[in-house]
Amino acid sequence: MTTLTRADWEQRARELKIEGRAYINGEYTAAVSNETFECISPVDGRLLTRVASCDAADAQRAVDSARVTFNSGVWSRLAPAKRKSAMIRFAALLKVNAEELALLETLDMGKPISDSLHIDVPGAAQALSWSGEAIDKIYDEVATTPHDQLGLVTREPVGVVAAIVPWNFPLMMACWKLGPALSTGNSVILKPSEKSPLTAIRIAALAVEAGIPAGVLNVLPGYGHTVGKALALHMDVDTLVFTGSTKIAKQLMIYSGESNMKRIWLEAGGKSPNIVFADAPDLQAAAEAAASAIAFNQGEVCTAGSRLLVERSIKERFLPLVIEALKAWKPGNPLDPDTNVGALVDTQQMNTVLSYIESGHADGAKLVAGGKRTLQESGGTYVEPTIFDGVSNAMKIAQEEIFGPVLSVIAFDSVEEAISIANDTPYGLAAAVWTANISKAHLTAKALRAGSVWVNQYDGGDMTAPFGGFKQSGNGRDKSLHAFDKYTELKSTWIKL
């Protein structure tokens, strides 16, 4: 456990050497065009570095490198146990460099340093090691055949994988993809968000240091409409995995059809209902969880509990508990270890969140907490965690993903109404149910159209549980053994004896 103070982190930030170049075939390199973009810290608005702005020419270089490396078999045909060892070393190097990676993450996207250090980096390392540990324990199959035939069902790596990852958990989301993709023997091109590319760039060198051959992991920073589009349309990318907005997810599916029908796996938006019944076992715990579910990571969470559905009979008693609990979530300097709400990722996102708050006012919702920009003197992008009461599920703030700390409180009168409201959304990523009635808990969970349902808690699960969504929240699953399905092809080999 580190004992670093805010002053210590600020000193390290001043001394930090930041790499901003792309990583292709085992080397850091400028973009072919030599173009760069500014990497601005949301903490205080200062320029951190200039980052390579990759485009189609760089995508071609990376895909060529990945394909040659894949076809050589230096990684793709390596014994699973040896790939496992390299993945475990890769995970260990993340831990060795945890303080540097956490500092990069906090400076780059504004999350509290305590979260970066104690949640994001360990979570990323676990994703790599867990997937690596699993890979030599997954068996292929023998089909049931007549005595003179042999049917084999085997998994093979899909080939070249492009992974486009979001800005809210840059390192952890990358490793949710890299763990199974690399462990199964693929070559990967990682495209981090232009809003938060620094940890992805840094870990590329750690992969080679861990013994993963050059060319197996390439990192291309840049914009979605340039290098992201080039990867999505590339005829030699076999699979594209993505976490981000539903709008972009839909466009990537179009690009697949316009190119080589590459497999597209998507984790997209969410508008998750957090349902509190009158018979919840602990209203105080439910209130604290409701506050955490919207304020953690500045509300920049795809599973954020952004719709709080409360049974009407307890609403007057319960809502004050939530408002009080939210007071513990106060924006502060992300380099202070005591801060639990940092800055929104950039000015654009801050303005988006503030526009949704204005929409809530305009639609007649009642503001009961927060609702303003704060800490403007810092030069950073901070917004107070916000609660609107009296929200109709038809309002914009209840239907659209805000990706900020804005909570909509909606009352209901029956189990059936709660389920109807919860499912009345284009998304289906996550949901929570608070009740002491075991039958109600199970029946409600079954009725909710969501990939994850948590009972008497919010945001449960670990690497053993699949993560992904129903409806327009995407397809496929991250985490768990089910994630390997995205990065492998099934082959049937039928032998006449």
Summary of the structure (lengths in Angstrom):
residues: 497
radius of gyration: 23.1
end to end distance: 60.8
largest distance: 79.0
contacts: 1852
relative contact order: 0.13
helix: 42%
strand: 21%
